[in-house]
Amino acid sequence: MNQPTPSQPRPSSPDELFGAACGHARRTAVLGSVEAVLGWDEQTMLPPAAAAHRADQAAEMAAIVHRQRTLPEQADRLERLAGSSLATAGTPEQRATIRLLKSDVEKQARLPQRLVEELARAAVEGQQAWVAARASSSWEGLRPHLVRMFALKREQAACQRPDLDPYDALLDDYEPGARWRGVAERFALLREVIVPLVQACIGSSRRPDDGLFSQRVYPVDAQQAFVREVAKRIGFDFNRGRLDTTAHPFCTSLGPNDCRITTRWNDRFLPTALFGVLHEAGHGLYEQGLPREWYGLPPGESASLGIHESQSRLWENSIGRSRPFWNWCLPLAKAAFPQALGEVGVEEFHDALMVVRPSFIRVEADEVTYNLHVMLRFDLERAVVHGELAVDDLPDAWNERFERDFGMRPPDNAHGVLQDIHWSAGLIGYFPTYTLGTMFASQLLAAIRRAIPDLDAGLATGRFDELLGWLRREVHAEGRMLESEPLIERVTGMPVSGTWLAESLRERYGRAYGL
Amino acid sequence: MNQPTPSQPRPSSPDELFGAACGHARRTAVLGSVEAVLGWDEQTMLPPAAAAHRADQAAEMAAIVHRQRTLPEQADRLERLAGSSLATAGTPEQRATIRLLKSDVEKQARLPQRLVEELARAAVEGQQAWVAARASSSWEGLRPHLVRMFALKREQAACQRPDLDPYDALLDDYEPGARWRGVAERFALLREVIVPLVQACIGSSRRPDDGLFSQRVYPVDAQQAFVREVAKRIGFDFNRGRLDTTAHPFCTSLGPNDCRITTRWNDRFLPTALFGVLHEAGHGLYEQGLPREWYGLPPGESASLGIHESQSRLWENSIGRSRPFWNWCLPLAKAAFPQALGEVGVEEFHDALMVVRPSFIRVEADEVTYNLHVMLRFDLERAVVHGELAVDDLPDAWNERFERDFGMRPPDNAHGVLQDIHWSAGLIGYFPTYTLGTMFASQLLAAIRRAIPDLDAGLATGRFDELLGWLRREVHAEGRMLESEPLIERVTGMPVSGTWLAESLRERYGRAYGL
């Protein structure tokens, strides 16, 4: 399996070559999915003392997967396929598969084996250090891990894409085709709407009140049953997935029929789990909607993290915070939490979802200020990668920028630079995809409203099949055939822009705050 | 990592060779532990539709591990080490490592890669089929999987140990050095005590009553906290392990600091979880007591399944069903289950643990009849492997033998041939180690009583450190340096025999039943 069977003749027709290349890529994907099992287990199940061994396991697997990915026989097959008739006259899936497998292999082949192993090990060790450092708000506990990780990632950038700016090289792993200058421009335009909107909300005399969430008790076992039911009703298939508990909610696929989402629970604040699960289930619906017959190959892969995030944000915000959705869902919520919600009307409930309030923790932020959290991280990580900011200076830089954007200073590093797992896990260049995806979601929703004029009537009666069907057909079925911007442009018929997000926020929150 | 780095000179001194061989074996063990992660997750977490992909993952990993294990460079190193001074004048650990790594590699190398992959795949598919077949009591659902599995295991036996009887070749995987004729002789002697003892118990006018378990409610959440506390108090380290829920309780190590035990819960029968966890924690204490510095090498491995079972049975039966243990533990149980146990005295409680009652399900059997369940499976699987019994005839053969031994016939196959996961998972030759281990446990306890005269006083006050210290020192620290029989003989100073088990059962149950 590792090596081609020697007795087999070297395949020569383009179709044979294509079959052999896909077979190898699929088997490599199966091994890659074993890494996903290790990762999921690490986040949800790992006993405290087991982290060092998990790092060994991750490093061994990373080395094996890397070797499989960069096997010279596979590179040779792809080279020959790229010059074959299939590369120009094959089906769209075949052409995309040849092109993307080839560039993936070339990119991987530029990474030394040692670096691959070290990155895998540093990610596990960094994440475990992060858990302890955040718990004790100790910057010193994480600092050396971040120094090491940023250095490794800069090395990775230089090896992997010597043709690109180092931050772009990392960003390209998560959002193929995106470049930091373009992202920065879009974010700047968005800031011009969001910063004054936040100020206006804070200064308004009409203020939505979320006391019905923050001042009432929502028993965790009732939450578990409720959010599971909601996830199921919007279409998440528990026959092909799970919902578990973690400190940091996420979604991961361990195989084509094994999508796992997680959340955390707060019995004094229902939105934590509710919107956490709507968000992760949105990711999960995308994973469950990818073409299974192309598993392990580009037509069966997600297009980018931004597209992934567009799906999660769509369900979390565009649907989950809409009035029609709660016309349907509030009775379910009342049945689950009769004590807390017995007397609440849909107007009052929906109002409570529209609170804008600057806060320290990104994953608990409201829909509007959330994007300021993302921009802060994007600017800081870019500055570190570009050598404009030292890792040692991150806590101060964070706190100063936070104060400037939010008007308050984090009381400690746990509420500041230590709050997110990403950097310690090596996910650098990842943050901007959150807001890119949120922009995509708003643009998609506009297109969906054109395609499904009675969308709200469906939401108000708990029918999500038409919406999900559209997403499946227009987005999920496309896999990774297009990069995110061409995909969004094709699906929506409009150039990518933050306008829809800006408009949506201004309109909905303007109404909620009587602006 | 897969291949030795070409630029490195071929190591030549025995110490260098030994270091290289151990390094390779350890890295292979790390990969093997990834297989354990897949297995644990499969049993505890896998979404229903994900089984096929898990089989793909297991097959890919089995192939990679097998290739690592049988790498010609490693075989060459071990060949040279076997002829070196270390093989005769090294430390005992070095000598055992050389000898056992060499025989392991040779055994593995006799298995074709195809067979290894097919066995891994058949095990996952068989286990998933078993879950469904047992749930619907459908023999036909499992039959083709067992036909395939027994055929594969016979092929494995023939390849792996052509020098041995085929059943012995399989048995030797679990209990190195054991041979079926010797096992059959020991079991026959034990039957001579157990069969009349069961008859005498059933016919006795004094009968212990376990109504306090079967007729009262033990809430599952209270059980979870209680058994976790008990496992912790006897020494199971939750910093290096976990306790989870499964249909079929087990213990597995995912790494040197990652031992996972599972149980099931029955709110109408406390002993299910209580003795399940004492049993699995006994396995876990052994795993946690193996020399970590030798992880992945024979001195850091368990000696055999029989020795493993001796540890679980010791804690479950010799300790967990003893009167002194309950002098300490009953107050804890009363605090956990005040409704069920508020008025119960230690005499009455202990009495309820001593019920002998023929029943259909092995894992719910009492301590005495349990061994008859094992002997039945041993005789049947041996007959199939020897070609004396067809897989198709297993259900009838099971039911007839069961009726002969237990005086009743299983009402359906779920209560008969379908109850155990082992055959569908390829664990053939495994069953006899349950009763061998139980024999070892009784023999060990006799030695422990000589070494720790005030053992009962310790148990009665919840002090297990002296007992655990003895096990750690005498058994756990030995790793796989000796086969089970020489190990038991050295530790106890007596030849291996079923006498201690027979005597212990006769004495304790004779007392409980007034015989």
Interface residues (C-beta under 8 A of the other chain):
Chain A: M1 N2 R27 V30 L31 S33 V34 V37 L38 D41 M45 L46 P47 P48 A49 A50 A52 H53 R54 D56 Q57 E60 M61 A63 I64 R67 Q113 E117 D237 F238 N239 R240 G241 R242 L254 G255 P256 N257 D258
Chain B: M1 N2 R27 V30 L31 S33 V34 V37 L38 D41 M45 L46 P47 P48 A49 A50 A52 H53 R54 D56 Q57 E60 M61 A63 I64 R67 Q113 E117 D237 F238 N239 R240 G241 R242 L254 G255 P256 N257 D258
